[in-house]
Amino acid sequence: MKQLTVIQHTSADYLGLIEDHLEGRQIRFHYHRPFTEAGKVPQFAQVGDGLILLGGGPWGSAGVRDVPTLAEEVALARACYMSGVPMIGIGLGAQIVSLACDGSVEEAPLTLTAEEAVRVADDALAGFMPERWLNPVYMRDRPVPPPFAQTLAIDPEGRPAAFQVGTNIFGFTGHPGFKRAMAEDLIMEFEEVPEKPGAALDALGMRKNDIADALVPMMTGIVQLTGWMDAG
């Protein structure tokens, strides 16, 4: 049975709807919470069959309000990259993946948006990525993938919404399994909140079924490319 290592940066941002897809495939996952008193970034030797780096609410990586464990997490992600360990980065996690894979980040204000992403690579996620899907982004700063990364989808401004490095490393600016309640909890957890979040919250509530439906093929492609259902 495969086991994944998941790093949280805040209690409100977790795997969300992705949990059901992993559990349904009997893929185990273990959360690490470095932001807690007893928590810390795991060592490379503790990483199982894959690493998932989640979002961080108002935490970023471009120097304005960096997540406190940024250097340690970039080092861990770099070790996974160099060793061929599958990785998924979501939001802040995608920024960490970008930094670890010789990309960069750019400064951007904290935002909450729920706009559609558009697929630009027909073979994205082994052909399972939907042509369009609602891409909920709760993030400060933005990943700038390395030049050799493949852009899988773009946002309305033409920026990468999803990218791939090699065969089994993926970055998503939005959370494919996001729930409205997660956004609400992030808003309540921190003093700093995105400007005018109402429209995005409404979209998350009204289109929750669309988010769930798009996640089904996306997880099929992710699991296939990461080998998380392979024997051994």
Disulfide bonds with the S-S distance in Angstrom:
none
